[in-house]
Amino acid sequence: LQDANSNCNHADNDVTSCPAEAPPVFSFEGTPQKNESVVIQGNNNNPATEKLERVRKWSITRYKCARQALSEKLGRGSRTVDLDLEPRLELLKDDRQRYDHMTKLAQTLANQLTQFSVTQKTLGDAFADLSVKTPTLHVEFGLNAEAQRFLSKSNETLTTAVNVFTSDMNTLVNKTIEDTMINAKQYEAGRIQYDAYRVDLEELNLGPRDPETLPKLEQAQRDFQSQREQYQRIREDLSVKVKLLQENKVKVLHQQLFLLHTAVAAHSLSCQNFLQKNVQQVSERLTSPAVDAPSWLEES
């Protein structure tokens, strides 16, 4: 049986309390005299009995839901399917997994860039030290020291941009989307509860109708209608939330992907410009006439 879908609240919230008959609370009318009868009036407002009745109804609802879920799992029961909402929920679930994988890769990249930047800075310091201690290679070591230090600093800037991207994606995946997925689980629980009462009503409608079963049928109809209204309300709420999430997700991804691409492009361009200038300086120094110290063979 196919019906309109809706988000559902947990079954605990679906159980309504009905006052049941409780042990009477005695009150005496008038002043009893010896060998005279006493008038006793009953009072049904017993909180303990009402609580017991709520627990009883909750237990019945839980049993119905467990039976419906097992029936669906075994392929023997019918279930309500929302052809509009459920495909969107499946797509959202798939997107969440893919975005989570992408975010973890970005975090790995940021960690590797951090280590790479530290290594480049250390290498640059080593080149600078050798530039001072090796006068004959002062220029060559100095140029390499400048290059490694610049690349290290540029990598730090890129790492910061990747970390910002990762942080915003974590918020989208693990808070915004996850919150909607929690609502989707509640919706599924409510859908099972609705179907459980629907199946009960269908079974009673298929049975005989006599003075004994008619009150049960009427009560089942009232319970079904209540569950149906609640189910539709939850479904509509979830449908609106999924639509808003989709719009927000597109805006967030559009902005974050653009910022990340801009950061990568700026990093690559700055490195290219610096290295080109660095290579040009090396070329000019290598081609410029210089007086080298005579070798020991020439001196001899």
C-alpha positions in Angstrom: 0.0 0.0 0.0 1.5 3.3 -1.0 0.7 6.5 0.9 2.2 9.9 1.2 5.4 9.8 3.3 6.4 12.0 6.2 9.0 12.4 8.9 8.1 10.7 12.0 8.7 11.3 15.7 10.0 8.6 18.0 7.3 6.2 19.1 7.6 7.4 22.7 6.1 10.7 21.6 3.3 9.0 19.8 1.8 7.4 22.8 -1.1 9.2 24.4 -2.3 8.5 27.8 -5.8 7.4 28.5 -7.2 7.4 32.1 -8.0 4.0 33.3 -10.1 2.9 36.2 -8.2 3.1 39.4 -8.8 1.9 42.9 -11.3 4.2 44.5 -10.3 6.9 46.9 -12.7 6.8 49.8 -14.5 9.9 51.2 -17.0 9.9 53.9 -20.2 11.9 53.7 -21.6 13.1 57.0 -20.6 11.9 60.4 -20.9 8.1 60.8 -22.7 7.0 63.9 -22.4 3.7 65.6 -24.3 0.9 63.8 -25.0 3.3 60.9 -24.0 2.7 57.2 -21.2 4.7 55.5 -21.5 6.3 52.1 -18.4 5.8 49.9 -17.6 7.7 46.7 -15.0 6.6 44.2 -12.3 8.9 42.6 -10.6 7.7 39.4 -7.9 10.4 39.3 -5.0 8.1 40.4 -1.6 9.2 38.9 -0.1 5.8 39.4 -2.8 4.1 37.5 -2.7 6.7 34.7 1.1 6.1 34.4 0.6 2.4 34.3 -1.9 2.8 31.5 0.5 5.0 29.5 3.2 2.3 29.9 0.8 -0.3 28.7 -0.1 1.6 25.6 3.6 2.4 24.9 4.4 -1.3 25.2 1.6 -2.2 22.7 2.9 0.4 20.3 6.5 -0.9 20.6 5.2 -4.5 19.9 3.3 -3.4 16.9 6.4 -1.5 15.5 8.7 -4.4 16.1 6.3 -6.8 14.4 6.0 -4.5 11.4 9.7 -4.0 11.1 10.4 -7.7 11.3 7.6 -8.4 8.7 9.2 -5.9 6.3 12.7 -7.4 6.8 11.4 -10.8 6.0 9.6 -9.5 2.9 6.2 -10.5 4.1 4.7 -7.1 5.0 3.7 -4.1 3.0 5.2 -0.7 3.6 4.4 2.9 2.6 6.7 4.4 0.1 7.1 8.1 -0.7 8.3 8.2 -4.3 9.4 11.8 -4.0 11.0 12.0 -0.6 12.8 8.7 -0.2 14.9 9.0 -3.4 16.0 12.4 -2.2 17.0 10.9 1.1 19.0 8.2 -0.6 20.8 10.8 -2.7 21.5 12.8 0.4 23.0 9.8 2.1 25.2 9.0 -0.8 26.3 12.7 -1.1 27.2 12.7 2.6 29.5 9.7 2.2 31.2 11.2 -0.8 31.7 14.6 0.9 33.0 13.0 4.0 35.6 11.1 1.9 36.6 14.3 0.1 37.0 16.1 3.4 39.2 13.4 4.8 41.4 13.5 1.7 41.7 17.3 2.1 42.7 16.9 5.7 45.4 14.4 4.7 46.7 16.9 2.1 46.8 19.7 4.8 48.8 17.4 7.1 51.2 16.5 4.3 51.7 20.1 3.3 52.4 21.0 6.9 55.2 18.4 7.1 56.4 19.3 3.7 56.6 23.0 4.7 58.6 22.1 7.9 61.1 20.0 5.8 61.5 22.8 3.2 62.2 25.4 6.0 64.8 23.0 7.6 66.4 22.4 4.2 66.5 26.2 3.6 68.2 26.8 6.9 70.8 24.1 6.0 71.5 25.8 2.7 71.9 29.2 4.4 74.3 27.7 6.9 76.4 26.2 4.1 76.3 29.4 2.1 78.1 31.1 5.0 80.6 28.4 5.6 81.4 27.7 1.9 82.5 31.0 0.3 83.2 29.4 -3.1 79.5 28.3 -3.3 78.0 31.2 -1.4 75.8 32.2 -4.3 74.5 28.8 -5.2 73.7 27.8 -1.6 72.1 31.2 -1.0 69.8 31.0 -3.9 68.6 27.5 -2.9 68.1 28.7 0.7 65.9 31.5 -0.6 63.9 29.2 -2.8 63.2 26.6 -0.1 62.2 29.3 2.5 59.9 30.9 0.0 58.3 27.6 -0.9 57.9 26.8 2.8 56.1 30.0 3.5 53.9 29.6 0.4 53.0 26.1 1.5 52.0 27.4 4.9 49.6 29.8 3.3 48.1 27.0 1.1 47.8 24.8 4.2 45.8 27.4 6.0 43.4 27.6 3.0 43.0 23.9 2.9 42.3 23.8 6.7 39.6 26.4 6.3 38.1 24.3 3.5 38.2 21.2 5.7 36.7 22.9 8.7 33.7 24.3 6.7 33.2 20.9 5.0 33.2 19.2 8.4 30.5 21.5 9.5 28.4 20.8 6.5 28.9 17.0 6.6 28.9 16.3 10.3 26.5 18.9 11.6 24.2 20.3 8.9 23.7 17.1 6.8 23.9 14.8 9.8 21.1 16.7 11.5 18.9 16.0 8.6 19.9 12.4 8.5 18.8 12.1 12.2 15.4 13.5 11.2 15.3 11.0 8.4 15.8 8.1 10.9 13.0 9.5 13.0 10.9 9.7 9.9 11.6 6.0 9.1 10.6 5.0 12.7 7.4 7.0 12.4 6.7 5.4 9.0 7.0 2.0 10.5 4.6 3.0 13.4 2.1 4.3 10.9 2.2 1.2 8.8 1.8 -1.0 11.9 -1.5 0.7 12.7 -2.5 0.6 9.1 -1.9 -3.1 8.9 -3.9 -3.7 12.1 -6.9 -1.8 10.6 -6.7 -3.7 7.3 -6.7 -7.0 9.2 -9.8 -6.0 11.3 -11.6 -4.8 8.1 -11.1 -8.3 6.6 -12.6 -10.0 9.6 -16.2 -10.4 10.6 -18.2 -7.5 11.9 -20.2 -8.2 15.0 -21.0 -6.4 18.3 -17.8 -7.7 19.8 -15.4 -6.6 16.9 -17.1 -3.3 16.0 -15.7 -1.4 19.1 -12.2 -2.7 18.2 -12.6 -1.6 14.6 -13.8 1.9 15.6 -10.8 2.2 18.0 -8.4 1.0 15.3 -9.8 3.5 12.9 -9.3 6.3 15.3 -5.7 5.2 16.1 -5.0 4.9 12.4 -6.3 8.4 11.6 -4.2 9.8 14.5 -1.0 8.0 13.2 -1.8 9.1 9.6 -2.0 12.8 10.6 1.2 12.6 12.6 3.0 10.8 9.8 2.0 13.3 7.2 3.0 16.2 9.4 6.5 14.7 9.9 6.9 13.9 6.2 6.1 17.5 5.2 8.5 18.9 7.8 11.3 16.6 6.6 10.6 17.4 2.9 10.9 21.1 3.6 14.1 20.5 5.5 15.7 18.4 2.8 14.8 21.1 0.2 16.4 23.9 2.3 19.4 21.7 2.9 19.9 21.2 -0.8 19.9 24.9 -1.4 22.2 25.6 1.4 24.6 22.8 0.4 25.0 24.2 -3.1 25.8 27.7 -1.8 28.3 26.4 0.7 30.1 24.1 -1.8 30.1 26.8 -4.5 31.9 29.2 -2.2 34.3 26.8 -0.6 35.3 25.1 -3.8 35.9 28.5 -5.4 38.1 29.7 -2.5 40.1 26.5 -2.5 40.8 26.7 -6.2 41.8 30.4 -5.8 44.2 29.5 -3.0 45.8 26.7 -5.1 46.1 28.9 -8.1 47.6 31.7 -6.1 50.1 29.3 -4.5 51.2 27.9 -7.9 51.4 31.3 -9.5 53.5 32.8 -6.8 55.9 29.8 -6.7 56.2 29.9 -10.5 57.0 33.7 -10.5 59.5 33.4 -7.7 61.3 30.4 -9.2 61.5 32.0 -12.6 63.0 35.1 -11.0 65.4 32.9 -9.0 66.5 30.9 -12.0 67.1 34.2 -13.9 69.4 35.4 -11.1 71.3 32.2 -11.2 71.7 32.4 -15.0 72.9 36.0 -14.8 75.5 35.2 -12.2 76.7 32.2 -14.0 77.2 34.1 -17.3 78.7 37.2 -15.7 82.6 37.3 -16.0 84.2 36.5 -12.8 87.7 36.0 -11.7 88.0 32.5 -10.2 90.9 31.6 -7.9 93.6 29.7 -9.8 93.7 26.0 -9.3 96.6 24.3 -7.5 97.7 23.0 -10.8 97.9 26.5 -12.2 99.8 27.7 -9.2 102.3 24.9 -9.5 
